[in-house]
Amino acid sequence: MAAFDTSRTTYGSAIVAGRISRAVFNAIASVMSWNDARVTRNALSALSDRELEDIGLSRGDIESVTFRR
C-alpha cells in the first residue's frame, strides 16, 4: 500500500501569486494615472486663455503638464 504525504506546500506558489497580484496592482495604478491625466487635461482645456495665462500656462502647455503627473 502506498502512502502520500499531502501536508507539503507547493514551493514557489507564493512567488507566482505575488507576481500576479503585482501585475494586477500595476495595471490598476496605470488606469488610475491615465484617468487622472485625462481629468486634468479636460479641466485645463475648459479654461479660457485668460485663465490659463493667470496660472502661467498656455494651450500648448496642457499636454506637457498632464504627462509630468
PDB file with SEQRES, HELIX, SHEET and CRYST1 records, atoms N, CA, C and O in Angstrom:
SEQRES   1 A   69  MET ALA ALA PHE ASP THR SER ARG THR THR TYR GLY SER          
SEQRES   2 A   69  ALA ILE VAL ALA GLY ARG ILE SER ARG ALA VAL PHE ASN          
SEQRES   3 A   69  ALA ILE ALA SER VAL MET SER TRP ASN ASP ALA ARG VAL          
SEQRES   4 A   69  THR ARG ASN ALA LEU SER ALA LEU SER ASP ARG GLU LEU          
SEQRES   5 A   69  GLU ASP ILE GLY LEU SER ARG GLY ASP ILE GLU SER VAL          
SEQRES   6 A   69  THR PHE ARG ARG                                              
HELIX    1 AA1 SER A   13  SER A   45  1                                  33    
HELIX    2 AA2 ASP A   49  ASP A   54  1                                   6    
HELIX    3 AA3 ARG A   59  ASP A   61  5                                   3    
HELIX    4 AA4 ILE A   62  ARG A   68  1                                   7    
CRYST1    1.000    1.000    1.000  90.00  90.00  90.00 P 1           1          
ATOM      1  N   MET A   1       0.839  -1.167   0.000  1.00  0.00           N  
ATOM      2  CA  MET A   1       0.000   0.000   0.000  1.00  0.00           C  
ATOM      3  C   MET A   1       0.890   1.239   0.000  1.00  0.00           C  
ATOM      4  O   MET A   1       1.876   1.295   0.736  1.00  0.00           O  
ATOM      5  N   ALA A   2       0.552   2.220  -0.812  1.00  0.00           N  
ATOM      6  CA  ALA A   2       1.341   3.437  -0.917  1.00  0.00           C  
ATOM      7  C   ALA A   2       0.717   4.538  -0.079  1.00  0.00           C  
ATOM      8  O   ALA A   2      -0.505   4.648   0.030  1.00  0.00           O  
ATOM      9  N   ALA A   3       1.585   5.351   0.511  1.00  0.00           N  
ATOM     10  CA  ALA A   3       1.114   6.477   1.325  1.00  0.00           C  
ATOM     11  C   ALA A   3       1.603   7.766   0.682  1.00  0.00           C  
ATOM     12  O   ALA A   3       2.749   7.850   0.240  1.00  0.00           O  
ATOM     13  N   PHE A   4       0.748   8.752   0.630  1.00  0.00           N  
ATOM     14  CA  PHE A   4       1.104  10.033   0.049  1.00  0.00           C  
ATOM     15  C   PHE A   4       1.136  11.086   1.143  1.00  0.00           C  
ATOM     16  O   PHE A   4       0.225  11.180   1.965  1.00  0.00           O  
ATOM     17  N   ASP A   5       2.188  11.865   1.137  1.00  0.00           N  
ATOM     18  CA  ASP A   5       2.303  12.954   2.097  1.00  0.00           C  
ATOM     19  C   ASP A   5       1.705  14.207   1.457  1.00  0.00           C  
ATOM     20  O   ASP A   5       2.303  14.788   0.552  1.00  0.00           O  
ATOM     21  N   THR A   6       0.561  14.610   1.910  1.00  0.00           N  
ATOM     22  CA  THR A   6      -0.132  15.762   1.313  1.00  0.00           C  
ATOM     23  C   THR A   6       0.016  17.026   2.150  1.00  0.00           C  
ATOM     24  O   THR A   6      -0.644  18.026   1.867  1.00  0.00           O  
ATOM     25  N   SER A   7       0.851  17.004   3.156  1.00  0.00           N  
ATOM     26  CA  SER A   7       0.985  18.176   4.017  1.00  0.00           C  
ATOM     27  C   SER A   7       2.041  19.159   3.504  1.00  0.00           C  
ATOM     28  O   SER A   7       2.192  20.239   4.076  1.00  0.00           O  
ATOM     29  N   ARG A   8       2.757  18.821   2.469  1.00  0.00           N  
ATOM     30  CA  ARG A   8       3.772  19.717   1.925  1.00  0.00           C  
ATOM     31  C   ARG A   8       3.120  20.826   1.103  1.00  0.00           C  
ATOM     32  O   ARG A   8       2.128  20.617   0.405  1.00  0.00           O  
ATOM     33  N   THR A   9       3.707  21.991   1.211  1.00  0.00           N  
ATOM     34  CA  THR A   9       3.211  23.095   0.390  1.00  0.00           C  
ATOM     35  C   THR A   9       3.903  23.055  -0.959  1.00  0.00           C  
ATOM     36  O   THR A   9       4.976  22.471  -1.108  1.00  0.00           O  
ATOM     37  N   THR A  10       3.282  23.674  -1.919  1.00  0.00           N  
ATOM     38  CA  THR A  10       3.880  23.769  -3.244  1.00  0.00           C  
ATOM     39  C   THR A  10       4.870  24.922  -3.219  1.00  0.00           C  
ATOM     40  O   THR A  10       4.479  26.070  -3.010  1.00  0.00           O  
ATOM     41  N   TYR A  11       6.124  24.632  -3.426  1.00  0.00           N  
ATOM     42  CA  TYR A  11       7.152  25.665  -3.401  1.00  0.00           C  
ATOM     43  C   TYR A  11       7.014  26.549  -4.627  1.00  0.00           C  
ATOM     44  O   TYR A  11       6.820  26.070  -5.744  1.00  0.00           O  
ATOM     45  N   GLY A  12       7.117  27.828  -4.395  1.00  0.00           N  
ATOM     46  CA  GLY A  12       7.039  28.772  -5.492  1.00  0.00           C  
ATOM     47  C   GLY A  12       5.646  29.307  -5.747  1.00  0.00           C  
ATOM     48  O   GLY A  12       5.494  30.259  -6.513  1.00  0.00           O  
ATOM     49  N   SER A  13       4.631  28.738  -5.140  1.00  0.00           N  
ATOM     50  CA  SER A  13       3.276  29.227  -5.401  1.00  0.00           C  
ATOM     51  C   SER A  13       3.073  30.627  -4.840  1.00  0.00           C  
ATOM     52  O   SER A  13       2.322  31.418  -5.411  1.00  0.00           O  
ATOM     53  N   ALA A  14       3.735  30.945  -3.723  1.00  0.00           N  
ATOM     54  CA  ALA A  14       3.619  32.289  -3.152  1.00  0.00           C  
ATOM     55  C   ALA A  14       4.289  33.314  -4.063  1.00  0.00           C  
ATOM     56  O   ALA A  14       3.824  34.448  -4.178  1.00  0.00           O  
ATOM     57  N   ILE A  15       5.366  32.916  -4.701  1.00  0.00           N  
ATOM     58  CA  ILE A  15       6.065  33.826  -5.612  1.00  0.00           C  
ATOM     59  C   ILE A  15       5.190  34.130  -6.824  1.00  0.00           C  
ATOM     60  O   ILE A  15       5.090  35.278  -7.258  1.00  0.00           O  
ATOM     61  N   VAL A  16       4.562  33.097  -7.360  1.00  0.00           N  
ATOM     62  CA  VAL A  16       3.680  33.284  -8.520  1.00  0.00           C  
ATOM     63  C   VAL A  16       2.492  34.158  -8.146  1.00  0.00           C  
ATOM     64  O   VAL A  16       2.109  35.049  -8.904  1.00  0.00           O  
ATOM     65  N   ALA A  17       1.906  33.903  -6.974  1.00  0.00           N  
ATOM     66  CA  ALA A  17       0.769  34.710  -6.530  1.00  0.00           C  
ATOM     67  C   ALA A  17       1.192  36.164  -6.333  1.00  0.00           C  
ATOM     68  O   ALA A  17       0.433  37.081  -6.651  1.00  0.00           O  
ATOM     69  N   GLY A  18       2.394  36.377  -5.814  1.00  0.00           N  
ATOM     70  CA  GLY A  18       2.898  37.743  -5.634  1.00  0.00           C  
ATOM     71  C   GLY A  18       3.096  38.451  -6.954  1.00  0.00           C  
ATOM     72  O   GLY A  18       2.792  39.637  -7.077  1.00  0.00           O  
ATOM     73  N   ARG A  19       3.601  37.737  -7.940  1.00  0.00           N  
ATOM     74  CA  ARG A  19       3.805  38.340  -9.256  1.00  0.00           C  
ATOM     75  C   ARG A  19       2.478  38.679  -9.922  1.00  0.00           C  
ATOM     76  O   ARG A  19       2.348  39.716 -10.571  1.00  0.00           O  
ATOM     77  N   ILE A  20       1.500  37.807  -9.760  1.00  0.00           N  
ATOM     78  CA  ILE A  20       0.180  38.066 -10.350  1.00  0.00           C  
ATOM     79  C   ILE A  20      -0.463  39.272  -9.676  1.00  0.00           C  
ATOM     80  O   ILE A  20      -1.002  40.149 -10.353  1.00  0.00           O  
ATOM     81  N   SER A  21      -0.410  39.320  -8.342  1.00  0.00           N  
ATOM     82  CA  SER A  21      -1.025  40.452  -7.645  1.00  0.00           C  
ATOM     83  C   SER A  21      -0.298  41.752  -7.964  1.00  0.00           C  
ATOM     84  O   SER A  21      -0.936  42.801  -8.053  1.00  0.00           O  
ATOM     85  N   ARG A  22       1.025  41.709  -8.138  1.00  0.00           N  
ATOM     86  CA  ARG A  22       1.774  42.904  -8.509  1.00  0.00           C  
ATOM     87  C   ARG A  22       1.379  43.367  -9.909  1.00  0.00           C  
ATOM     88  O   ARG A  22       1.265  44.568 -10.153  1.00  0.00           O  
ATOM     89  N   ALA A  23       1.171  42.431 -10.822  1.00  0.00           N  
ATOM     90  CA  ALA A  23       0.762  42.791 -12.178  1.00  0.00           C  
ATOM     91  C   ALA A  23      -0.624  43.436 -12.177  1.00  0.00           C  
ATOM     92  O   ALA A  23      -0.861  44.413 -12.888  1.00  0.00           O  
ATOM     93  N   VAL A  24      -1.530  42.890 -11.381  1.00  0.00           N  
ATOM     94  CA  VAL A  24      -2.877  43.467 -11.275  1.00  0.00           C  
ATOM     95  C   VAL A  24      -2.792  44.859 -10.659  1.00  0.00           C  
ATOM     96  O   VAL A  24      -3.447  45.792 -11.125  1.00  0.00           O  
ATOM     97  N   PHE A  25      -1.980  44.996  -9.606  1.00  0.00           N  
ATOM     98  CA  PHE A  25      -1.813  46.298  -8.960  1.00  0.00           C  
ATOM     99  C   PHE A  25      -1.253  47.320  -9.944  1.00  0.00           C  
ATOM    100  O   PHE A  25      -1.740  48.449 -10.005  1.00  0.00           O  
ATOM    101  N   ASN A  26      -0.240  46.940 -10.709  1.00  0.00           N  
ATOM    102  CA  ASN A  26       0.356  47.853 -11.688  1.00  0.00           C  
ATOM    103  C   ASN A  26      -0.641  48.243 -12.772  1.00  0.00           C  
ATOM    104  O   ASN A  26      -0.655  49.391 -13.217  1.00  0.00           O  
ATOM    105  N   ALA A  27      -1.470  47.303 -13.199  1.00  0.00           N  
ATOM    106  CA  ALA A  27      -2.488  47.609 -14.206  1.00  0.00           C  
ATOM    107  C   ALA A  27      -3.502  48.611 -13.656  1.00  0.00           C  
ATOM    108  O   ALA A  27      -3.877  49.559 -14.346  1.00  0.00           O  
ATOM    109  N   ILE A  28      -3.941  48.405 -12.431  1.00  0.00           N  
ATOM    110  CA  ILE A  28      -4.900  49.320 -11.814  1.00  0.00           C  
ATOM    111  C   ILE A  28      -4.270  50.695 -11.626  1.00  0.00           C  
ATOM    112  O   ILE A  28      -4.921  51.710 -11.874  1.00  0.00           O  
ATOM    113  N   ALA A  29      -3.007  50.742 -11.190  1.00  0.00           N  
ATOM    114  CA  ALA A  29      -2.318  52.013 -10.995  1.00  0.00           C  
ATOM    115  C   ALA A  29      -2.165  52.755 -12.321  1.00  0.00           C  
ATOM    116  O   ALA A  29      -2.280  53.980 -12.361  1.00  0.00           O  
ATOM    117  N   SER A  30      -1.909  52.029 -13.396  1.00  0.00           N  
ATOM    118  CA  SER A  30      -1.775  52.663 -14.713  1.00  0.00           C  
ATOM    119  C   SER A  30      -3.094  53.274 -15.171  1.00  0.00           C  
ATOM    120  O   SER A  30      -3.116  54.377 -15.717  1.00  0.00           O  
ATOM    121  N   VAL A  31      -4.185  52.559 -14.949  1.00  0.00           N  
ATOM    122  CA  VAL A  31      -5.509  53.077 -15.330  1.00  0.00           C  
ATOM    123  C   VAL A  31      -5.851  54.308 -14.495  1.00  0.00           C  
ATOM    124  O   VAL A  31      -6.400  55.280 -15.014  1.00  0.00           O  
ATOM    125  N   MET A  32      -5.530  54.268 -13.209  1.00  0.00           N  
ATOM    126  CA  MET A  32      -5.810  55.421 -12.351  1.00  0.00           C  
ATOM    127  C   MET A  32      -4.980  56.629 -12.767  1.00  0.00           C  
ATOM    128  O   MET A  32      -5.486  57.752 -12.768  1.00  0.00           O  
ATOM    129  N   SER A  33      -3.732  56.420 -13.115  1.00  0.00           N  
ATOM    130  CA  SER A  33      -2.869  57.505 -13.559  1.00  0.00           C  
ATOM    131  C   SER A  33      -3.370  58.094 -14.874  1.00  0.00           C  
ATOM    132  O   SER A  33      -3.392  59.313 -15.047  1.00  0.00           O  
ATOM    133  N   TRP A  34      -3.771  57.228 -15.796  1.00  0.00           N  
ATOM    134  CA  TRP A  34      -4.314  57.698 -17.071  1.00  0.00           C  
ATOM    135  C   TRP A  34      -5.570  58.529 -16.836  1.00  0.00           C  
ATOM    136  O   TRP A  34      -5.751  59.572 -17.464  1.00  0.00           O  
ATOM    137  N   ASN A  35      -6.438  58.073 -15.935  1.00  0.00           N  
ATOM    138  CA  ASN A  35      -7.687  58.792 -15.673  1.00  0.00           C  
ATOM    139  C   ASN A  35      -7.401  60.146 -15.027  1.00  0.00           C  
ATOM    140  O   ASN A  35      -8.053  61.134 -15.361  1.00  0.00           O  
ATOM    141  N   ASP A  36      -6.438  60.207 -14.110  1.00  0.00           N  
ATOM    142  CA  ASP A  36      -6.070  61.491 -13.501  1.00  0.00           C  
ATOM    143  C   ASP A  36      -5.581  62.470 -14.553  1.00  0.00           C  
ATOM    144  O   ASP A  36      -5.953  63.644 -14.540  1.00  0.00           O  
ATOM    145  N   ALA A  37      -4.748  61.990 -15.463  1.00  0.00           N  
ATOM    146  CA  ALA A  37      -4.241  62.854 -16.534  1.00  0.00           C  
ATOM    147  C   ALA A  37      -5.376  63.315 -17.440  1.00  0.00           C  
ATOM    148  O   ALA A  37      -5.393  64.465 -17.880  1.00  0.00           O  
ATOM    149  N   ARG A  38      -6.316  62.431 -17.720  1.00  0.00           N  
ATOM    150  CA  ARG A  38      -7.461  62.771 -18.566  1.00  0.00           C  
ATOM    151  C   ARG A  38      -8.318  63.852 -17.913  1.00  0.00           C  
ATOM    152  O   ARG A  38      -8.731  64.806 -18.573  1.00  0.00           O  
ATOM    153  N   VAL A  39      -8.584  63.701 -16.613  1.00  0.00           N  
ATOM    154  CA  VAL A  39      -9.401  64.685 -15.895  1.00  0.00           C  
ATOM    155  C   VAL A  39      -8.692  66.037 -15.857  1.00  0.00           C  
ATOM    156  O   VAL A  39      -9.316  67.078 -16.063  1.00  0.00           O  
ATOM    157  N   THR A  40      -7.387  66.014 -15.594  1.00  0.00           N  
ATOM    158  CA  THR A  40      -6.614  67.257 -15.566  1.00  0.00           C  
ATOM    159  C   THR A  40      -6.614  67.931 -16.928  1.00  0.00           C  
ATOM    160  O   THR A  40      -6.804  69.143 -17.030  1.00  0.00           O  
ATOM    161  N   ARG A  41      -6.400  67.143 -17.970  1.00  0.00           N  
ATOM    162  CA  ARG A  41      -6.386  67.690 -19.334  1.00  0.00           C  
ATOM    163  C   ARG A  41      -7.732  68.319 -19.665  1.00  0.00           C  
ATOM    164  O   ARG A  41      -7.783  69.405 -20.242  1.00  0.00           O  
ATOM    165  N   ASN A  42      -8.816  67.652 -19.309  1.00  0.00           N  
ATOM    166  CA  ASN A  42     -10.154  68.192 -19.596  1.00  0.00           C  
ATOM    167  C   ASN A  42     -10.424  69.471 -18.810  1.00  0.00           C  
ATOM    168  O   ASN A  42     -11.014  70.416 -19.334  1.00  0.00           O  
ATOM    169  N   ALA A  43      -9.987  69.496 -17.546  1.00  0.00           N  
ATOM    170  CA  ALA A  43     -10.212  70.691 -16.727  1.00  0.00           C  
ATOM    171  C   ALA A  43      -9.421  71.876 -17.266  1.00  0.00           C  
ATOM    172  O   ALA A  43      -9.942  72.989 -17.335  1.00  0.00           O  
ATOM    173  N   LEU A  44      -8.168  71.646 -17.650  1.00  0.00           N  
ATOM    174  CA  LEU A  44      -7.355  72.733 -18.199  1.00  0.00           C  
ATOM    175  C   LEU A  44      -7.871  73.183 -19.563  1.00  0.00           C  
ATOM    176  O   LEU A  44      -7.817  74.368 -19.891  1.00  0.00           O  
ATOM    177  N   SER A  45      -8.360  72.252 -20.340  1.00  0.00           N  
ATOM    178  CA  SER A  45      -8.882  72.607 -21.664  1.00  0.00           C  
ATOM    179  C   SER A  45     -10.152  73.440 -21.567  1.00  0.00           C  
ATOM    180  O   SER A  45     -10.469  74.204 -22.478  1.00  0.00           O  
ATOM    181  N   ALA A  46     -10.872  73.293 -20.474  1.00  0.00           N  
ATOM    182  CA  ALA A  46     -12.113  74.048 -20.297  1.00  0.00           C  
ATOM    183  C   ALA A  46     -11.851  75.497 -19.893  1.00  0.00           C  
ATOM    184  O   ALA A  46     -12.756  76.328 -19.971  1.00  0.00           O  
ATOM    185  N   LEU A  47     -10.631  75.813 -19.463  1.00  0.00           N  
ATOM    186  CA  LEU A  47     -10.314  77.178 -19.055  1.00  0.00           C  
ATOM    187  C   LEU A  47     -10.127  78.070 -20.276  1.00  0.00           C  
ATOM    188  O   LEU A  47      -9.752  77.606 -21.353  1.00  0.00           O  
ATOM    189  N   SER A  48     -10.393  79.348 -20.087  1.00  0.00           N  
ATOM    190  CA  SER A  48     -10.167  80.309 -21.169  1.00  0.00           C  
ATOM    191  C   SER A  48      -8.675  80.616 -21.249  1.00  0.00           C  
ATOM    192  O   SER A  48      -7.908  80.280 -20.347  1.00  0.00           O  
ATOM    193  N   ASP A  49      -8.285  81.251 -22.331  1.00  0.00           N  
ATOM    194  CA  ASP A  49      -6.878  81.622 -22.491  1.00  0.00           C  
ATOM    195  C   ASP A  49      -6.433  82.575 -21.378  1.00  0.00           C  
ATOM    196  O   ASP A  49      -5.302  82.497 -20.900  1.00  0.00           O  
ATOM    197  N   ARG A  50      -7.312  83.452 -20.981  1.00  0.00           N  
ATOM    198  CA  ARG A  50      -7.003  84.402 -19.897  1.00  0.00           C  
ATOM    199  C   ARG A  50      -6.782  83.653 -18.580  1.00  0.00           C  
ATOM    200  O   ARG A  50      -5.849  83.964 -17.839  1.00  0.00           O  
ATOM    201  N   GLU A  51      -7.627  82.675 -18.290  1.00  0.00           N  
ATOM    202  CA  GLU A  51      -7.473  81.903 -17.050  1.00  0.00           C  
ATOM    203  C   GLU A  51      -6.183  81.072 -17.072  1.00  0.00           C  
ATOM    204  O   GLU A  51      -5.500  80.942 -16.056  1.00  0.00           O  
ATOM    205  N   LEU A  52      -5.870  80.525 -18.221  1.00  0.00           N  
ATOM    206  CA  LEU A  52      -4.615  79.778 -18.342  1.00  0.00           C  
ATOM    207  C   LEU A  52      -3.420  80.708 -18.140  1.00  0.00           C  
ATOM    208  O   LEU A  52      -2.437  80.333 -17.502  1.00  0.00           O  
ATOM    209  N   GLU A  53      -3.509  81.907 -18.681  1.00  0.00           N  
ATOM    210  CA  GLU A  53      -2.426  82.875 -18.517  1.00  0.00           C  
ATOM    211  C   GLU A  53      -2.250  83.258 -17.051  1.00  0.00           C  
ATOM    212  O   GLU A  53      -1.129  83.476 -16.591  1.00  0.00           O  
ATOM    213  N   ASP A  54      -3.359  83.337 -16.323  1.00  0.00           N  
ATOM    214  CA  ASP A  54      -3.303  83.672 -14.890  1.00  0.00           C  
ATOM    215  C   ASP A  54      -2.517  82.631 -14.094  1.00  0.00           C  
ATOM    216  O   ASP A  54      -1.858  82.973 -13.112  1.00  0.00           O  
ATOM    217  N   ILE A  55      -2.578  81.387 -14.501  1.00  0.00           N  
ATOM    218  CA  ILE A  55      -1.841  80.340 -13.772  1.00  0.00           C  
ATOM    219  C   ILE A  55      -0.509  80.010 -14.444  1.00  0.00           C  
ATOM    220  O   ILE A  55       0.162  79.048 -14.071  1.00  0.00           O  
ATOM    221  N   GLY A  56      -0.136  80.810 -15.431  1.00  0.00           N  
ATOM    222  CA  GLY A  56       1.169  80.667 -16.053  1.00  0.00           C  
ATOM    223  C   GLY A  56       1.271  79.587 -17.106  1.00  0.00           C  
ATOM    224  O   GLY A  56       2.351  79.041 -17.331  1.00  0.00           O  
ATOM    225  N   LEU A  57       0.160  79.269 -17.755  1.00  0.00           N  
ATOM    226  CA  LEU A  57       0.148  78.244 -18.791  1.00  0.00           C  
ATOM    227  C   LEU A  57      -0.403  78.802 -20.095  1.00  0.00           C  
ATOM    228  O   LEU A  57      -1.054  79.847 -20.127  1.00  0.00           O  
ATOM    229  N   SER A  58      -0.126  78.083 -21.152  1.00  0.00           N  
ATOM    230  CA  SER A  58      -0.754  78.370 -22.436  1.00  0.00           C  
ATOM    231  C   SER A  58      -1.396  77.076 -22.931  1.00  0.00           C  
ATOM    232  O   SER A  58      -1.212  76.019 -22.329  1.00  0.00           O  
ATOM    233  N   ARG A  59      -2.139  77.159 -24.010  1.00  0.00           N  
ATOM    234  CA  ARG A  59      -2.799  75.957 -24.550  1.00  0.00           C  
ATOM    235  C   ARG A  59      -1.784  74.867 -24.891  1.00  0.00           C  
ATOM    236  O   ARG A  59      -2.063  73.679 -24.728  1.00  0.00           O  
ATOM    237  N   GLY A  60      -0.622  75.270 -25.357  1.00  0.00           N  
ATOM    238  CA  GLY A  60       0.403  74.308 -25.734  1.00  0.00           C  
ATOM    239  C   GLY A  60       1.029  73.591 -24.545  1.00  0.00           C  
ATOM    240  O   GLY A  60       1.659  72.546 -24.712  1.00  0.00           O  
ATOM    241  N   ASP A  61       0.860  74.146 -23.346  1.00  0.00           N  
ATOM    242  CA  ASP A  61       1.448  73.532 -22.148  1.00  0.00           C  
ATOM    243  C   ASP A  61       0.576  72.436 -21.546  1.00  0.00           C  
ATOM    244  O   ASP A  61       1.044  71.690 -20.686  1.00  0.00           O  
ATOM    245  N   ILE A  62      -0.652  72.324 -21.968  1.00  0.00           N  
ATOM    246  CA  ILE A  62      -1.587  71.400 -21.325  1.00  0.00           C  
ATOM    247  C   ILE A  62      -1.106  69.959 -21.423  1.00  0.00           C  
ATOM    248  O   ILE A  62      -1.139  69.230 -20.432  1.00  0.00           O  
ATOM    249  N   GLU A  63      -0.668  69.546 -22.581  1.00  0.00           N  
ATOM    250  CA  GLU A  63      -0.205  68.154 -22.736  1.00  0.00           C  
ATOM    251  C   GLU A  63       1.025  67.868 -21.884  1.00  0.00           C  
ATOM    252  O   GLU A  63       1.129  66.804 -21.273  1.00  0.00           O  
ATOM    253  N   SER A  64       1.958  68.819 -21.843  1.00  0.00           N  
ATOM    254  CA  SER A  64       3.175  68.583 -21.066  1.00  0.00           C  
ATOM    255  C   SER A  64       2.872  68.539 -19.564  1.00  0.00           C  
ATOM    256  O   SER A  64       3.531  67.809 -18.823  1.00  0.00           O  
ATOM    257  N   VAL A  65       1.892  69.303 -19.117  1.00  0.00           N  
ATOM    258  CA  VAL A  65       1.515  69.284 -17.703  1.00  0.00           C  
ATOM    259  C   VAL A  65       0.919  67.922 -17.334  1.00  0.00           C  
ATOM    260  O   VAL A  65       1.214  67.383 -16.267  1.00  0.00           O  
ATOM    261  N   THR A  66       0.104  67.381 -18.193  1.00  0.00           N  
ATOM    262  CA  THR A  66      -0.532  66.106 -17.869  1.00  0.00           C  
ATOM    263  C   THR A  66       0.457  64.950 -17.956  1.00  0.00           C  
ATOM    264  O   THR A  66       0.290  63.960 -17.243  1.00  0.00           O  
ATOM    265  N   PHE A  67       1.485  65.039 -18.806  1.00  0.00           N  
ATOM    266  CA  PHE A  67       2.472  63.968 -18.880  1.00  0.00           C  
ATOM    267  C   PHE A  67       3.400  63.971 -17.676  1.00  0.00           C  
ATOM    268  O   PHE A  67       3.887  62.913 -17.276  1.00  0.00           O  
ATOM    269  N   ARG A  68       3.657  65.136 -17.089  1.00  0.00           N  
ATOM    270  CA  ARG A  68       4.539  65.209 -15.919  1.00  0.00           C  
ATOM    271  C   ARG A  68       3.917  64.605 -14.687  1.00  0.00           C  
ATOM    272  O   ARG A  68       4.641  64.189 -13.782  1.00  0.00           O  
ATOM    273  N   ARG A  69       2.624  64.540 -14.616  1.00  0.00           N  
ATOM    274  CA  ARG A  69       1.962  63.984 -13.441  1.00  0.00           C  
ATOM    275  C   ARG A  69       2.248  62.529 -13.399  1.00  0.00           C  
ATOM    276  O   ARG A  69       1.792  61.836 -12.490  1.00  0.00           O  
TER     277      ARG A  69                                                      
END                                                                             
